Amino acid sequence: TRVELLEQSADEILDLVFSEEETPLQEIILDQTAKIVASSGRTLFSQLSERSGVLPSGRTLLGSIIDPLGVFRTSPLVRPNDLDDRNVETMLKLIELARKQAAANKNPMFDLRD
């Protein structure tokens, strides 16, 4: 059945990704996941900060609450950069490509309808 096929495929993928011995695939997945999480986090924090409003001092409300002294205001730990934007854009493109592939693929494993 389709459920059994999905379960089998999921097991095979998990075996590849979570093997006991470290593999190049694991290294790539962990590295890319870390980049996406960090980039998305900085981008999200920046967007939330901008939406929180600006105080008369010129600082954002969220930034003032989280970092009252402004120590991290210009820090690369919280400010997104061009690489972050590219990482997020690439992730979104890959997700869209996977959706299109799944929709175009006639393999029953990718049929998500009931």
Salt bridges, closest charged atoms under 4 A:
ASP31 OD2 - LYS35 NZ 3.54
ASP84 OD1 - ARG42 NH2 2.73
GLU96 OE1 - ARG99 NH1 3.81
ASP111 OD2 - ARG2 NH1 3.93
ASP111 OD1 - ARG113 NE 2.84
